[in-house]
């Protein structure tokens, strides 16, 4: 074997080795992403009392780790269904006060900011409001879009 062919052969071996290393890295990254998607729950859902969908205690993250029996799940579901209208009434009643408080806090924050910072702050709020549904926040109740 000549020196030129040995160098050429070594270059091919290195190229193959680097290609294999790259493929292994990409496969590991893909497996990591897929695994994290499977292990992480979907976007957090808004609780039922804030207008989120009613769900069984068997599927609610707050109760899933408790190892409830079917009888316990049925009892908890009954309690949640029975209390939902009351909780929704209290939330509807408190929304105007919450809105006023949030408006006051927002005004105090804006008073501290420069004009440029205020503009950016408003843009951030707008972006956050658009992201809320994807994050499981916001809801069908009146004024939900205006609550930062």
Number of C-alpha atoms within 10 A of each C-alpha: 5 7 8 9 10 11 11 12 12 12 12 12 12 12 12 12 12 12 12 12 12 12 12 12 12 12 12 12 12 12 12 12 12 11 11 11 11 10 9 8 10 11 11 12 18 17 15 15 19 18 18 16 12 15 13 16 21 20 10 13 12 9 14 13 9 10 10 14 10 11 9 13 18 15 13 17 17 14 11 18 16 11 12 17 12 12 15 16 11 12 16 14 11 11 16 12 11 13 16 12 12 15 15 12 12 14 11 11 12 16 11 10 13 10 11 8 12 15 13 13 16 13 12 12 15 14 11 13 19 13 13 15 16 13 15 15 19 23 17 10 14 10 12 17 16 13 15 14
